[in-house]
Amino acid sequence: MGWSEVELKNNHRRLKTVSAGVGLAAVVAMGALGLLASGASGGVQMQSEPAMTTGQTVTQTTAEKSPETSVATPPFTFTTPEGFAVPH
């Protein structure tokens, strides 16, 4: 025996209702997890900025001269094989 049209419509309506409930529960759960992960509390938190003060004058000095570096040269030489471009 086959399903009647009324039974199919009722099953479809029930499926949509259950799906909507599952979706709503997922949204609520994600919101709760987001609040827990962010560490936010129920109240609004105001962060106070430290008061601006005038500090001591900073004297800058010149850095010491860095030692001179030598030019790096490879410990070996090579010749370019025939048919390849010569390096610059």
C-alpha positions in Angstrom: 0.0 0.0 0.0 1.2 3.5 -0.8 1.3 6.6 1.3 -1.5 9.0 1.0 -1.0 12.7 0.1 -2.0 13.8 3.6 0.5 11.6 5.3 3.3 12.8 3.0 2.4 16.5 3.7 2.3 15.8 7.5 5.7 14.0 7.3 7.1 16.9 5.3 5.8 19.5 7.8 7.1 17.5 10.7 10.6 17.2 9.0 10.6 21.0 8.5 9.7 21.7 12.1 12.3 19.3 13.5 14.9 20.8 11.1 14.1 24.3 12.3 14.3 23.2 15.9 17.8 21.6 15.3 18.9 24.8 13.5 17.7 27.0 16.3 19.5 24.8 18.9 22.7 25.0 16.9 22.5 28.8 16.7 21.9 29.1 20.5 24.8 26.6 21.2 27.2 28.6 19.0 26.3 31.8 20.7 26.8 30.3 24.1 30.2 28.9 23.0 31.2 32.2 21.6 30.4 34.0 24.8 32.3 31.4 26.9 35.3 31.5 24.5 35.5 35.3 24.5 35.4 35.5 28.3 32.8 38.3 28.2 30.7 38.9 31.2 27.1 40.2 31.3 28.1 43.8 32.2 29.9 46.3 30.1 33.6 46.7 31.0 35.3 50.0 30.7 39.1 50.0 30.5 40.7 53.0 32.0 43.6 54.5 30.2 46.7 55.4 32.3 47.1 59.1 33.0 49.5 60.9 30.7 52.7 61.9 32.5 55.8 63.7 31.4 58.9 61.5 31.7 62.6 62.1 31.7 64.3 63.2 28.5 65.8 60.4 26.5 69.3 61.0 25.2 70.1 59.2 22.1 73.6 58.1 21.4 75.1 57.0 18.1 75.7 53.3 17.7 79.2 52.0 17.5 80.7 51.4 14.1 80.1 47.9 12.9 83.1 45.9 11.8 83.8 45.8 8.1 82.7 42.6 6.4 84.8 40.9 3.7 83.4 39.9 0.4 82.3 36.3 0.3 83.9 34.2 -2.4 83.1 30.5 -3.1 85.9 28.0 -2.3 85.6 26.4 -5.8 85.3 27.4 -9.4 83.4 25.9 -12.3 83.0 26.1 -16.0 79.7 26.3 -17.8 78.9 23.2 -19.8 78.6 23.6 -23.6 75.1 24.6 -24.7 74.2 26.5 -21.5 74.0 30.2 -21.0 77.0 31.9 -19.4 76.2 33.3 -15.9 76.6 37.1 -15.5 
